[in-house]
Amino acid sequence: MTCNSFARTRQTKGTCPYYEVVGDNIRAIRIKLGMSQYRLSKQIGMSPTYIASVENKSTRPNEFLVALCAQVLGCTYEELVKT
């Protein structure tokens, strides 16, 4: 199962409880690293549109994707969910 299909099957189950801050934190760290939404999306197996919707808080990422973003961004899960 690819990351993309796994994420779709768990879209509501396991949703990150801190989704309101996750998008802001992903954006801040991604920009600090000089990484584009496109590059991040390709490294986690999702579309750039999905990353944009997470960063704009219109999509609730599941915990798996938050952990995957943390791994790609070189930070911890806790850093992405902190308020």
C-alpha positions in Angstrom: 0.0 0.0 0.0 1.4 3.4 -0.9 1.5 6.3 1.5 -1.1 8.0 -0.7 -3.6 5.2 -0.6 -2.9 4.6 3.1 -3.7 8.2 3.9 -6.9 8.1 2.0 -8.1 5.1 3.8 -7.5 6.7 7.2 -8.7 10.2 6.3 -11.0 10.5 9.3 -9.8 7.6 11.5 -6.7 8.7 13.4 -7.1 12.4 12.4 -4.5 14.5 14.2 -6.2 16.2 17.1 -4.0 19.3 16.6 -4.7 19.8 13.0 -5.3 23.6 13.5 -1.6 24.2 14.3 -0.1 21.4 12.2 -0.5 23.3 8.9 1.1 26.5 10.3 4.0 24.5 11.7 4.5 22.5 8.5 4.6 25.7 6.5 7.0 27.4 8.9 9.5 24.6 8.9 9.2 23.9 5.2 9.9 27.5 4.4 12.7 27.7 6.9 14.3 24.7 5.0 13.7 26.4 1.7 11.5 23.5 0.6 8.6 23.9 -1.8 5.1 22.4 -1.3 5.8 20.4 -4.5 9.1 18.9 -3.1 7.5 18.0 0.2 4.5 16.5 -1.5 6.6 14.3 -3.7 8.7 13.1 -0.8 5.6 12.0 1.2 3.7 10.6 -1.8 0.9 13.2 -1.8 -0.2 15.9 -4.2 1.0 19.5 -3.8 -2.7 20.4 -3.5 -3.0 18.2 -0.5 -0.1 20.0 1.2 -1.6 23.3 0.4 -5.0 22.3 1.9 -3.3 21.0 5.1 -1.3 24.3 5.4 -4.5 26.3 4.8 -6.4 24.1 7.4 -9.0 23.0 4.9 -7.9 19.3 5.3 -7.3 17.4 8.5 -4.2 15.3 8.2 -4.1 12.0 9.9 -1.4 11.1 12.4 0.5 9.0 9.9 0.9 11.9 7.5 1.9 14.3 10.3 4.6 11.7 11.4 5.7 11.3 7.7 6.0 15.1 7.3 8.0 15.3 10.5 10.4 12.7 9.1 10.8 14.4 5.8 11.2 17.9 7.4 13.7 16.6 9.9 11.7 17.4 13.0 9.6 15.6 15.5 5.9 14.9 15.5 5.7 16.9 18.7 7.2 20.0 17.0 4.5 19.8 14.3 1.6 19.6 16.8 2.9 22.1 19.4 0.8 25.2 19.9 
